[in-house]
Amino acid sequence: MAQVTTPEPETPQNAPEVANTDCLSELLNYDWPIEQAKSIMMIESENDPSIINDNPATGDYSIGCFQVNILGNLANNRPSKDQLLDPKINIKWAYNHYIAMGRTFCTTGGWYNSCKKAGL
């Protein structure tokens, strides 16, 4: 009886990489307190990079993992909505903001309310 073999499918050499859609895995790429960053991020987006908070009444048009607000003039010096929906860009911006605020999440702006909720 002849043995039939099925050839392995070939992988295209120029196949596009699949984008990582998880916020949490991006947190590990930065030098910050991971558990604090995770707590803030989970309060802000529950690890969902597609979250958008569009509420002009509260001064929010916040995007992605860390809910980066780009309402009004804030959009002038922050990544665009489309960029912030990418977890890599969102987390990188959050890290840079964390550094600019003196290596803290809990200043009077930004994630202050999430810090209180997280007990930080």
C-alpha positions in Angstrom: 0.0 0.0 0.0 1.5 3.3 -1.1 1.8 6.0 1.5 0.2 9.3 0.6 1.8 12.5 1.9 0.3 15.9 2.0 2.8 18.7 1.4 3.1 21.4 4.1 1.5 24.6 2.9 4.1 27.2 2.0 4.2 30.5 3.9 4.3 33.5 1.7 7.6 35.3 2.1 5.9 38.7 2.1 3.0 37.8 4.4 2.0 40.8 6.5 2.5 40.6 10.2 -0.6 40.4 12.3 -0.9 43.4 14.6 -1.0 42.7 18.3 -4.4 44.0 19.5 -3.6 43.5 23.2 -2.7 46.4 25.4 -1.4 44.3 28.3 1.5 42.7 26.4 2.8 46.2 25.4 3.1 47.2 29.0 6.0 44.9 29.5 8.1 46.8 27.0 8.7 49.8 29.3 10.5 50.7 32.5 7.6 51.5 34.8 5.8 49.8 37.7 4.0 47.2 35.7 1.3 46.5 38.3 0.5 50.2 38.6 0.4 50.6 34.8 -1.8 47.6 34.5 -4.2 48.8 37.1 -4.5 52.2 35.4 -4.9 50.7 32.0 -7.5 48.2 33.1 -9.6 51.0 34.7 -9.2 53.1 31.6 -9.9 50.5 28.9 -10.2 47.0 30.4 -7.4 46.0 28.0 -9.4 46.9 24.9 -7.5 49.2 22.5 -10.6 50.0 20.5 -12.3 51.9 23.4 -13.3 55.5 22.6 -14.9 57.8 25.2 -16.6 60.5 23.2 -18.2 62.8 25.9 -17.7 66.6 25.2 -19.8 67.3 28.3 -16.9 66.0 30.5 -14.2 67.2 28.2 -13.3 63.8 26.8 -12.5 62.4 23.4 -10.2 59.7 24.8 -8.8 56.8 22.8 -7.5 53.3 23.4 -5.6 51.5 26.1 -4.8 54.5 28.3 -7.6 56.6 27.1 -5.5 59.4 25.7 -7.6 62.5 25.5 -7.4 64.3 22.1 -10.3 66.7 22.6 -9.8 70.2 21.2 -6.3 71.6 21.5 -5.0 68.4 23.1 -5.0 66.9 19.6 -2.3 69.4 18.6 0.5 67.6 20.4 -0.7 64.0 20.6 -1.0 61.1 18.2 -4.1 61.0 16.0 -7.2 58.9 16.8 -6.1 56.2 14.3 -2.6 56.1 15.8 -3.9 55.9 19.4 -6.0 52.9 18.4 -2.7 51.0 17.9 -1.7 49.6 21.3 2.0 50.1 20.6 1.5 53.8 19.9 -1.0 54.3 22.8 1.3 52.6 25.4 4.3 54.4 24.1 2.5 57.8 24.5 1.3 56.8 28.0 4.9 55.9 29.0 6.3 59.1 27.7 3.5 61.0 29.5 4.3 59.0 32.7 8.0 60.1 32.4 7.1 63.7 31.7 4.9 63.8 34.8 7.8 62.8 37.0 7.4 59.0 36.7 3.9 59.0 38.2 0.4 58.3 37.0 -1.2 60.2 39.8 -0.8 63.9 39.0 -3.8 66.2 39.0 -4.3 65.6 35.3 -4.4 62.5 33.2 -5.1 59.4 35.2 -5.7 61.0 38.6 -9.2 59.6 39.0 -8.1 56.1 37.9 -5.3 56.3 40.5 -7.8 57.0 43.2 -10.0 54.1 42.1 -6.9 51.8 42.0 -5.8 52.9 45.5 -2.5 54.3 44.3 
